[in-house]
């Protein structure tokens, strides 16, 4: 029996769902590795990876097996009781990342909110900031989630319009500007919250040495460095964590997305003892945070990432992909940038909106997503092969040189 037409699925979404997304005109029904299939049986190379949530590839069999096994035993206890997966998850992720304390949550935005609460608490109870005066420095064009607290310090007007009033306590500085950070720090500054690479802004990479300087400034002024590695972490940039490209260590690291390989919402705040050590029973929590199903899935997701060499593959294939994108001769292209398998092609404004090139890529068998009107991101699962990269580059070149006149 054939599937209903694509338009039928889309029209039902539009009729019953809130219109808070503008997806491409494709209805997906199956995924495996780097590929997804639509309801009509057409195959596509996924170059979004659910915003890096499926770094391990779609429906990885070992993560799936862990999920099925755990789902048949115990899924949720709440944190009112211990479970036999949480301690193992703590131990394994701490050992892998060199963290001292772990706070499990569900979504990436929850991890960000939890970090904000924790560093403020540390500021008042340890650093000695006057109550209610804690300041957190963030960067322009940041993306840390969609909660009310987070959009309050966004510089994207669309995310803020008619959602106020917003909470105070945040200073916004330019990304990649060390002098601006130095000038913004005061005795009341408790943290600097920043993405190692700004993903939603269009894969914006800071100058070399920036984070080395950031680390030195934060240490000198007793400011907690919070790195939001929800997109950049877990192999995406060719390192386990993007901070490793400059050999630094954050005080607080935020993980999510690929922490479950796309099977389940799992996030984590990784920290030193100072920050998370201020939390006492009853002061913060989540019914689903650290549940046994989430922990079992996350343990498997981390295990395959390391054991199957996905991080190293991201470095190799990312270099191949970046070189290939830079070799495309097209009047439409203004800039190509990336690190590992976190890549972007910025188009000349005269080329028109990036969305139409994403539509053209879809006809070529590639799913990619536009951001900030003139940029296309390419972030395939970390299991992509050299042949698949080359196959993608041929089709990307065809789409970027297409005449829309």
Secondary structure, DSSP 8 states (H G I E B T S, - for coil): -----HHHHHHHHHHHS-------S--EEEEEBTEEEETTS-EEEESSHHHHTTTT-BT-HHHHHHHHHHHTT-----TTS--TTHHHHHHHHHHHHT-SEEEEESSHHHHHHHHHHHHHHHIIIII---TT--EEEEETT----SSHHHHTT---HHHHTT-------EEEE-TT-HHHHHHH--TTEEEEEE-SEETTTTSEE--TTHHHHHHHHHHHTT-EEEEE-TTTTTTTTSSSSGGGGTT---SEEEE-GGGGTTSS--EEEEE-HHHHTT--TTSS--SSTT-HHHHHHHHHHHHHHHHTTHHHHHHHHHHHHHHHHHT---TTEEEEEEETTEEEEEE-GGG--HHHHHHHHHHTTEE-EEETTTEEEE---TT--HHHHHHHHHHHHHHHT----
